[in-house]
Amino acid sequence: MPKRSKKYCVYPGCLNYALPGKNYCENHVKKTVRQRDTRPSPSKRGYGRQWQKVRERVLREYGIPRERWHLYDVDHEPPYDPAVEPDHTKYLLTPRLHAEHSRKTAKYDGGFGRKRQ
């Protein structure tokens, strides 16, 4: 069996050799393993079937065609906190395009499980 030649680590800017049978060196092999999302499931965070019904109603009221619903998220104002008020209907609900909603959530609402500033 022919001996394999060494190959470089594919991590950007790294000049070390990759581990045998791997694409990364020992310094970078751990950095490539995706971190698992540790947040509870959406239904445990308050986004179960009741939320789906409220979301559908909001999108319908704003006149968004059903075939475009997958492009939208419904934003809570103030940010949703089931410990304070679990009833979604008591919030101001506004449809936003997914990217816009993600940007707002991350910037202003302490989003995606991070603490508010």
DSSP file (Angstrom, degrees, kcal/mol; ACC not computed):
  #  RESIDUE AA STRUCTURE BP1 BP2  ACC     N-H-->O    O-->H-N    N-H-->O    O-->H-N    TCO  KAPPA ALPHA  PHI   PSI    X-CA   Y-CA   Z-CA
    1    1 A M              0   0    0      0, 0.0     2,-0.1     0, 0.0     0, 0.0   0.000 360.0 360.0 360.0 129.1    0.0    0.0    0.0
    2    2 A P        -     0   0    0      0, 0.0     2,-0.3     0, 0.0     0, 0.0  -0.363 360.0-113.1 -68.5 145.7    1.5    3.4   -1.0
    3    3 A K        -     0   0    0      1,-0.1     2,-0.2    -2,-0.1     0, 0.0  -0.609  30.6-121.4 -78.9 133.8    2.3    5.8    1.8
    4    4 A R        -     0   0    0     -2,-0.3     2,-0.2     1,-0.1    -1,-0.1  -0.503  22.7-123.4 -75.0 141.0    0.1    8.9    1.9
    5    5 A S        -     0   0    0     -2,-0.2     2,-0.1     1,-0.1    -1,-0.1  -0.529  34.3 -98.9 -80.3 153.9    1.9   12.2    1.7
    6    6 A K        -     0   0    0     -2,-0.2     2,-0.3    14,-0.0    -1,-0.1  -0.416  38.5-156.2 -71.0 147.1    1.3   14.7    4.4
    7    7 A K        -     0   0    0     11,-0.3    11,-3.1    -2,-0.1     2,-0.1  -0.904  17.9-107.5-123.5 156.2   -1.3   17.4    3.8
    8    8 A Y  B     -A   17   0A   0     -2,-0.3     9,-0.3     9,-0.3     2,-0.1  -0.430  39.3 -95.0 -79.9 154.1   -1.7   20.8    5.3
    9    9 A C        -     0   0    0      7,-2.9    15,-0.2     1,-0.1     5,-0.1  -0.426  27.4-141.5 -61.4 138.2   -4.4   21.8    7.8
   10   10 A V        +     0   0    0     13,-2.4    14,-0.1    -2,-0.1    -1,-0.1   0.444  64.3 118.8 -87.3   0.7   -7.3   23.4    5.9
   11   11 A Y  S >  S-     0   0    0     12,-0.2     3,-2.3     1,-0.1    -2,-0.1  -0.505  83.4 -92.8 -64.8 131.9   -7.9   26.0    8.7
   12   12 A P  T 3  S+     0   0    0      0, 0.0    -1,-0.1     0, 0.0     3,-0.1  -0.211 106.0   2.4 -54.4 125.4   -7.3   29.5    7.1
   13   13 A G  T 3  S+     0   0    0      1,-0.3     2,-0.4    -4,-0.1    -3,-0.1   0.385  95.5 132.0  83.6  -3.1   -3.8   30.6    7.6
   14   14 A C    <   -     0   0    0     -3,-2.3    -1,-0.3    -5,-0.1    -6,-0.0  -0.682  33.6-176.0 -87.4 133.3   -2.6   27.4    9.3
   15   15 A L        +     0   0    0     -2,-0.4    -1,-0.1    -3,-0.1     2,-0.1   0.241  48.0 111.1-110.1  11.0    0.7   25.9    8.1
   16   16 A N  S    S-     0   0    0      1,-0.1    -7,-2.9    -8,-0.1     2,-0.3  -0.387  75.0-100.9 -78.6 162.7    0.7   22.8   10.3
   17   17 A Y  B     -A    8   0A   0     -9,-0.3     9,-0.3    -2,-0.1    -9,-0.3  -0.613  37.0-114.5 -83.6 145.6    0.1   19.3    8.9
   18   18 A A        -     0   0    0    -11,-3.1     7,-0.3    -2,-0.3   -11,-0.3  -0.392  35.2 -97.6 -74.1 154.6   -3.3   17.7    9.3
   19   19 A L    >   -     0   0    0      5,-2.3     3,-2.4     1,-0.1    -1,-0.1  -0.377  57.6 -79.5 -65.8 151.4   -3.8   14.7   11.4
   20   20 A P  T 3  S+     0   0    0      0, 0.0    -1,-0.1     0, 0.0     3,-0.1  -0.327 118.7   6.1 -56.7 127.5   -3.8   11.4    9.5
   21   21 A G  T 3  S+     0   0    0      1,-0.3     2,-0.2    -3,-0.1    -2,-0.1   0.496 116.8  95.3  78.2   3.7   -7.2   10.9    7.9
   22   22 A K  S <  S-     0   0    0     -3,-2.4    -1,-0.3     2,-0.1    -4,-0.1  -0.721  70.8-137.5-119.3 169.9   -8.4   14.4    8.9
   23   23 A N  S    S+     0   0    0     -2,-0.2   -13,-2.4    -3,-0.1     2,-0.3   0.530  83.8  60.1-100.9  -9.8   -8.5   17.8    7.3
   24   24 A Y  S    S-     0   0    0    -15,-0.2    -5,-2.3   -14,-0.1    -2,-0.1  -0.849  78.2-119.0-122.6 153.9   -7.3   19.7   10.4
   25   25 A C    >>  -     0   0    0     -2,-0.3     4,-1.7    -7,-0.3     3,-0.7  -0.250  44.5 -94.8 -76.5 174.5   -4.2   19.8   12.6
   26   26 A E  T 34 S+     0   0    0     -9,-0.3     4,-0.4     1,-0.2    -1,-0.1   0.767 124.3  58.0 -67.1 -22.9   -4.5   19.0   16.3
   27   27 A N  T 34 S+     0   0    0      1,-0.2    -1,-0.2     2,-0.1     4,-0.2   0.813 118.0  29.6 -72.1 -30.0   -4.8   22.7   17.1
   28   28 A H  T <> S+     0   0    0     -3,-0.7     4,-0.9     2,-0.1     3,-0.2   0.538  93.6  86.6-111.5  -8.4   -7.8   23.2   14.9
   29   29 A V  T  < S+     0   0    0     -4,-1.7     3,-0.4     1,-0.2     4,-0.4   0.863  93.6  49.2 -63.6 -33.5   -9.7   19.9   14.9
   30   30 A K  T >4 S+     0   0    0     -4,-0.4     3,-0.8     1,-0.2    -1,-0.2   0.816 104.9  58.4 -73.9 -30.6  -11.6   20.9   18.1
   31   31 A K  T 34 S+     0   0    0      1,-0.2    -1,-0.2    -3,-0.2    -2,-0.2   0.683  99.4  59.7 -72.3 -17.5  -12.6   24.3   16.7
   32   32 A T  T 3< S+     0   0    0     -4,-0.9     2,-0.5    -3,-0.4    -1,-0.2   0.623  78.0 100.4 -88.9 -12.2  -14.3   22.7   13.8
   33   33 A V  S <  S-     0   0    0     -3,-0.8     2,-0.1    -4,-0.4    -3,-0.0  -0.625  80.8-120.2 -74.9 123.2  -16.8   20.7   15.9
   34   34 A R        -     0   0    0     -2,-0.5     2,-0.4     1,-0.1    -2,-0.1  -0.378  22.1-120.0 -66.5 138.1  -20.1   22.6   15.9
   35   35 A Q        -     0   0    0     -2,-0.1     2,-0.2     1,-0.1    -1,-0.1  -0.656  29.9-121.1 -77.9 130.5  -21.3   23.7   19.2
   36   36 A R        -     0   0    0     -2,-0.4     2,-0.4     1,-0.1    -1,-0.1  -0.498  25.9-108.6 -75.1 138.6  -24.7   22.2   20.0
   37   37 A D        -     0   0    0     -2,-0.2    -1,-0.1     1,-0.2     0, 0.0  -0.529  31.3-169.5 -66.8 122.4  -27.6   24.6   20.7
   38   38 A T        +     0   0    0     -2,-0.4    -1,-0.2     2,-0.0     3,-0.1   0.393  46.6 114.1 -99.1   3.3  -28.3   24.3   24.4
   39   39 A R  S    S-     0   0    0      1,-0.1     6,-0.0    73,-0.1    -2,-0.0  -0.385  75.5-100.9 -70.1 152.7  -31.5   26.3   24.4
   40   40 A P        -     0   0    0      0, 0.0    -1,-0.1     0, 0.0     5,-0.1  -0.218  52.8 -79.5 -63.7 164.8  -34.7   24.5   25.2
   41   41 A S     >  -     0   0    0      1,-0.1     4,-1.2    -3,-0.1     3,-0.4  -0.196  44.1-106.3 -62.7 158.9  -37.0   23.5   22.4
   42   42 A P  T  4>S+     0   0    0      0, 0.0     5,-2.7     0, 0.0     3,-0.5   0.888 120.7  53.2 -56.4 -40.4  -39.3   26.2   20.9
   43   43 A S  T >45S+     0   0    0      1,-0.2     3,-1.0     3,-0.2     5,-0.3   0.865 107.6  50.9 -66.2 -32.7  -42.4   24.7   22.5
   44   44 A K  T 345S+     0   0    0     -3,-0.4    -1,-0.2     1,-0.2    -3,-0.1   0.721 106.4  56.0 -74.1 -20.0  -40.7   24.8   25.9
   45   45 A R  T 3<5S-     0   0    0     -4,-1.2    -1,-0.2    -3,-0.5    -2,-0.2   0.378 131.8 -91.5 -90.4   3.7  -39.8   28.5   25.3
   46   46 A G  T < 5S+     0   0    0     -3,-1.0    -3,-0.2    -4,-0.2    -2,-0.1   0.602  96.8 113.1 102.1  13.4  -43.5   29.3   24.7
   47   47 A Y      < +     0   0    0     -5,-2.7    -4,-0.2    -6,-0.2    -3,-0.1  -0.372  43.1 125.6-115.5  53.2  -43.7   28.8   20.9
   48   48 A G  S  > S-     0   0    0     -5,-0.3     4,-1.8    -6,-0.1     3,-0.2   0.161  81.4 -56.2 -88.5-152.5  -46.0   25.8   20.7
   49   49 A R  H  > S+     0   0    0      1,-0.2     4,-1.9     2,-0.2     5,-0.2   0.858 132.9  56.9 -63.0 -38.3  -49.3   25.3   18.8
   50   50 A Q  H  > S+     0   0    0      1,-0.2     4,-2.0     2,-0.2    -1,-0.2   0.916 107.5  49.3 -59.8 -42.0  -51.0   28.3   20.5
   51   51 A W  H  > S+     0   0    0      1,-0.2     4,-3.1     2,-0.2    -1,-0.2   0.903 106.3  56.0 -63.3 -40.6  -48.2   30.5   19.2
   52   52 A Q  H  X S+     0   0    0     -4,-1.8     4,-2.3     1,-0.2    -1,-0.2   0.888 107.5  49.3 -59.4 -38.7  -48.6   29.1   15.7
   53   53 A K  H  X S+     0   0    0     -4,-1.9     4,-2.0     2,-0.2    -1,-0.2   0.916 112.5  46.8 -65.9 -43.3  -52.3   30.1   15.8
   54   54 A V  H  X S+     0   0    0     -4,-2.0     4,-2.4     2,-0.2    -2,-0.2   0.921 111.8  51.6 -63.9 -44.1  -51.5   33.6   16.9
   55   55 A R  H  X S+     0   0    0     -4,-3.1     4,-2.5     1,-0.2     5,-0.2   0.921 109.2  49.7 -59.2 -46.7  -48.7   33.9   14.3
   56   56 A E  H  X S+     0   0    0     -4,-2.3     4,-2.2     1,-0.2    -1,-0.2   0.900 110.5  50.8 -59.6 -41.9  -51.1   32.8   11.5
   57   57 A R  H  X S+     0   0    0     -4,-2.0     4,-2.6     2,-0.2    -2,-0.2   0.918 110.8  48.3 -62.8 -43.9  -53.7   35.4   12.7
   58   58 A V  H  X S+     0   0    0     -4,-2.4     4,-1.8     2,-0.2    -2,-0.2   0.928 112.3  48.0 -63.7 -46.1  -51.1   38.2   12.7
   59   59 A L  H  <>S+     0   0    0     -4,-2.5     5,-2.2     1,-0.2    -1,-0.2   0.885 113.1  48.8 -63.5 -37.9  -49.8   37.4    9.2
   60   60 A R  H ><5S+     0   0    0     -4,-2.2     3,-1.5    -5,-0.2    -2,-0.2   0.923 109.1  52.6 -66.0 -44.5  -53.4   37.2    7.9
   61   61 A E  H 3<5S+     0   0    0     -4,-2.6    -2,-0.2     1,-0.3    -1,-0.2   0.827 107.6  51.9 -61.7 -33.1  -54.3   40.5    9.5
   62   62 A Y  T 3<5S-     0   0    0     -4,-1.8    -1,-0.3    -5,-0.2    -2,-0.2   0.455 115.6-117.5 -84.4  -0.1  -51.3   42.2    7.8
   63   63 A G  T < 5 +     0   0    0     -3,-1.5    -3,-0.2     1,-0.2    -2,-0.1   0.735  56.0 158.7  75.6  23.6  -52.4   40.8    4.4
   64   64 A I      < -     0   0    0     -5,-2.2    -1,-0.2     1,-0.1     5,-0.1  -0.700  46.1-114.8 -81.8 125.4  -49.3   38.7    3.8
   65   65 A P    >   -     0   0    0      0, 0.0     3,-2.4     0, 0.0     4,-0.4  -0.307  20.0-121.9 -61.7 141.2  -50.1   36.0    1.3
   66   66 A R  G >  S+     0   0    0      1,-0.3     3,-1.5     2,-0.2     4,-0.3   0.826 109.8  62.0 -54.1 -37.3  -49.9   32.5    2.7
   67   67 A E  G 3  S+     0   0    0      1,-0.3    -1,-0.3     2,-0.1     3,-0.1   0.602 106.4  47.4 -69.2  -8.0  -47.2   31.4    0.2
   68   68 A R  G X  S+     0   0    0     -3,-2.4     3,-1.9     1,-0.1     4,-0.3   0.383  80.3  99.1-109.1   1.3  -44.9   34.1    1.7
   69   69 A W  G X  S+     0   0    0     -3,-1.5     3,-1.7    -4,-0.4    -2,-0.1   0.821  73.0  66.0 -59.0 -31.8  -45.4   33.3    5.4
   70   70 A H  G 3  S+     0   0    0     -4,-0.3    -1,-0.3     1,-0.3    -2,-0.1   0.694  95.5  58.9 -65.9 -15.8  -42.2   31.2    5.5
   71   71 A L  G <  S+     0   0    0     -3,-1.9    27,-2.4    26,-0.1     2,-0.3   0.592  99.6  73.6 -84.8 -11.5  -40.3   34.5    4.9
   72   72 A Y  E <   -B   97   0B   0     -3,-1.7     2,-0.3    -4,-0.3    25,-0.2  -0.777  53.6-167.2-114.0 147.7  -41.6   36.2    8.0
   73   73 A D  E     -B   96   0B   0     23,-3.0    23,-3.1    -2,-0.3     2,-0.6  -0.882  27.9-124.7-115.8 156.4  -41.2   36.1   11.7
   74   74 A V  E     -B   95   0B   0     -2,-0.3     2,-0.3    21,-0.2   -19,-0.1  -0.924  25.6-145.7-107.1 121.6  -43.6   37.8   14.1
   75   75 A D  E     -B   94   0B   0     19,-3.4    19,-2.1    -2,-0.6     2,-0.4  -0.661   2.8-143.0 -91.7 137.0  -41.9   40.2   16.5
   76   76 A H  E     -B   93   0B   0     -2,-0.3    17,-0.2    17,-0.2     4,-0.1  -0.790  15.5-133.6 -94.7 139.0  -43.0   40.8   20.1
   77   77 A E  E    S+B   92   0B   0     15,-1.5    15,-2.1    -2,-0.4    -2,-0.0  -0.956  96.7  27.2-131.9 116.5  -42.8   44.3   21.5
   78   78 A P  S    S-     0   0    0      0, 0.0     3,-0.1     0, 0.0    14,-0.1   0.630 123.6 -86.7 -67.6 172.6  -41.5   44.3   24.3
   79   79 A P        -     0   0    0      0, 0.0     2,-0.1     0, 0.0    -2,-0.1  -0.171  52.9 -96.9 -53.5 140.9  -39.4   41.1   23.9
   80   80 A Y        +     0   0    0     -4,-0.1     8,-0.0     4,-0.1    -4,-0.0  -0.381  46.9 171.1 -64.4 129.6  -41.3   37.9   24.7
   81   81 A D    >>  -     0   0    0      4,-0.4     4,-2.6    -2,-0.1     3,-1.1  -0.859  18.8-165.4-140.1 102.5  -40.7   36.6   28.3
   82   82 A P  T 34 S+     0   0    0      0, 0.0    -1,-0.1     0, 0.0     5,-0.1   0.736  89.4  61.5 -63.8 -20.9  -43.0   33.8   29.3
   83   83 A A  T 34 S+     0   0    0      2,-0.2    -2,-0.0     1,-0.1     0, 0.0   0.835 114.4  33.8 -71.6 -31.2  -42.1   34.3   33.0
   84   84 A V  T <4 S-     0   0    0     -3,-1.1    -1,-0.1     1,-0.2    -4,-0.1   0.922 143.0  -5.0 -87.2 -53.6  -43.5   37.8   32.9
   85   85 A E     <  -     0   0    0     -4,-2.6    -4,-0.4     1,-0.1    -1,-0.2  -0.828  56.6-176.9-147.3 101.8  -46.4   37.3   30.5
   86   86 A P        +     0   0    0      0, 0.0     2,-0.7     0, 0.0    -1,-0.1   0.670  60.1  96.3 -75.5 -15.2  -47.0   34.0   28.7
   87   87 A D    >   -     0   0    0      1,-0.2     3,-1.5    -5,-0.1     4,-0.1  -0.662  59.6-161.0 -82.2 112.4  -50.0   35.2   26.7
   88   88 A H  G >  S+     0   0    0     -2,-0.7     3,-1.7     1,-0.3    -1,-0.2   0.795  84.7  67.7 -61.5 -29.8  -48.7   36.2   23.2
   89   89 A T  G 3  S+     0   0    0      1,-0.3    -1,-0.3    -3,-0.1     4,-0.1   0.638  88.2  66.3 -70.0 -12.8  -51.8   38.3   22.5
   90   90 A K  G <  S+     0   0    0     -3,-1.5    -1,-0.3     2,-0.1     2,-0.3   0.416  92.1  78.1 -88.6   2.3  -50.9   40.8   25.2
   91   91 A Y  S <  S-     0   0    0     -3,-1.7     2,-0.7    -4,-0.1   -15,-0.0  -0.700  93.4-104.7-103.8 159.2  -47.8   41.9   23.2
   92   92 A L  E     -B   77   0B   0    -15,-2.1   -15,-1.5    -2,-0.3     2,-0.5  -0.788  43.9-158.4 -79.2 119.7  -47.6   44.2   20.2
   93   93 A L  E     +B   76   0B   0     -2,-0.7   -17,-0.2   -17,-0.2   -19,-0.0  -0.904  16.3 174.2-111.5 126.3  -47.0   41.8   17.4
   94   94 A T  E     -B   75   0B   0    -19,-2.1   -19,-3.4    -2,-0.5     2,-0.2  -0.995  29.0-126.0-132.5 128.9  -45.5   42.9   14.1
   95   95 A P  E     +B   74   0B   0      0, 0.0     2,-0.3     0, 0.0   -21,-0.2  -0.553  33.8 176.7 -72.5 138.1  -44.5   40.7   11.1
   96   96 A R  E     -B   73   0B   0    -23,-3.1   -23,-3.0    -2,-0.2    -2,-0.0  -0.984  38.1 -97.5-136.4 148.2  -40.9   41.3   10.0
   97   97 A L  E  >  -B   72   0B   0     -2,-0.3     4,-2.6   -25,-0.2   -25,-0.2  -0.373  44.8-110.0 -59.9 147.7  -38.8   39.6    7.4
   98   98 A H  H  > S+     0   0    0    -27,-2.4     4,-2.7     1,-0.2     5,-0.2   0.877 115.7  47.1 -52.3 -49.0  -36.6   36.9    9.0
   99   99 A A  H  > S+     0   0    0      1,-0.2     4,-2.4     2,-0.2    -1,-0.2   0.904 113.3  49.0 -62.3 -41.5  -33.3   38.7    8.5
  100  100 A E  H  > S+     0   0    0      2,-0.2     4,-2.3     1,-0.2    -1,-0.2   0.910 112.4  48.3 -63.7 -42.6  -34.7   41.9    9.9
  101  101 A H  H  X S+     0   0    0     -4,-2.6     4,-2.8     2,-0.2    -2,-0.2   0.909 111.5  49.7 -64.9 -42.9  -36.2   40.2   12.9
  102  102 A S  H  X S+     0   0    0     -4,-2.7     4,-2.5    -5,-0.2     5,-0.2   0.916 111.2  49.6 -62.9 -43.0  -32.9   38.3   13.6
  103  103 A R  H  X S+     0   0    0     -4,-2.4     4,-2.3    -5,-0.2     5,-0.2   0.931 113.7  45.2 -60.7 -46.7  -30.9   41.5   13.4
  104  104 A K  H  X>S+     0   0    0     -4,-2.3     4,-2.9     2,-0.2     5,-1.0   0.917 113.0  50.6 -64.7 -44.0  -33.3   43.3   15.8
  105  105 A T  H  X5S+     0   0    0     -4,-2.8     6,-2.3     1,-0.2     4,-0.7   0.926 114.1  43.8 -60.7 -45.8  -33.4   40.4   18.2
  106  106 A A  H  <5S+     0   0    0     -4,-2.5     4,-0.2     4,-0.2    -1,-0.2   0.886 121.2  39.3 -67.4 -39.0  -29.7   40.2   18.4
  107  107 A K  H  <5S+     0   0    0     -4,-2.3    -2,-0.2    -5,-0.2    -3,-0.2   0.919 132.6  13.1 -80.2 -44.8  -29.1   43.9   18.7
  108  108 A Y  H  <5S+     0   0    0     -4,-2.9    -3,-0.2    -5,-0.2    -2,-0.1   0.738 123.0  49.8-108.7 -27.3  -31.9   45.1   21.0
  109  109 A D  S  <<S-     0   0    0     -5,-1.0     7,-0.1    -4,-0.7    -3,-0.1   0.357 101.0-113.2-101.3   7.2  -33.5   42.2   22.7
  110  110 A G        -     0   0    0     -4,-0.2     4,-0.3    -5,-0.2    -4,-0.2   0.893  59.6-158.5  65.4  38.3  -30.5   40.3   24.0
  111  111 A G    >   +     0   0    0     -6,-2.3     3,-1.5     1,-0.2    -1,-0.1   0.213  48.0  27.1 -65.2 166.6  -31.5   37.7   21.5
  112  112 A F  T 3  S-     0   0    0      1,-0.3    -1,-0.2    -3,-0.0     3,-0.1   0.821 132.1 -48.7  57.9  41.2  -31.0   34.0   21.0
  113  113 A G  T 3  S+     0   0    0      1,-0.3    -1,-0.3    -3,-0.2    -2,-0.2   0.412 106.3 126.3  86.8  -1.7  -30.4   33.2   24.7
  114  114 A R    <   -     0   0    0     -3,-1.5    -1,-0.3    -4,-0.3     2,-0.2  -0.510  66.0 -99.3 -87.1 159.7  -27.9   35.9   25.4
  115  115 A K        -     0   0    0     -2,-0.2    -5,-0.1    -3,-0.1     2,-0.1  -0.491  37.0-109.6 -78.4 146.6  -28.4   38.4   28.2
  116  116 A R              0   0    0     -2,-0.2    -1,-0.1    -7,-0.1    -7,-0.1  -0.427 360.0 360.0 -70.2 147.9  -29.7   41.9   27.5
  117  117 A Q              0   0    0     -9,-0.1    -1,-0.1    -2,-0.1    -8,-0.1   0.449 360.0 360.0 -92.0 360.0  -27.3   44.7   27.8
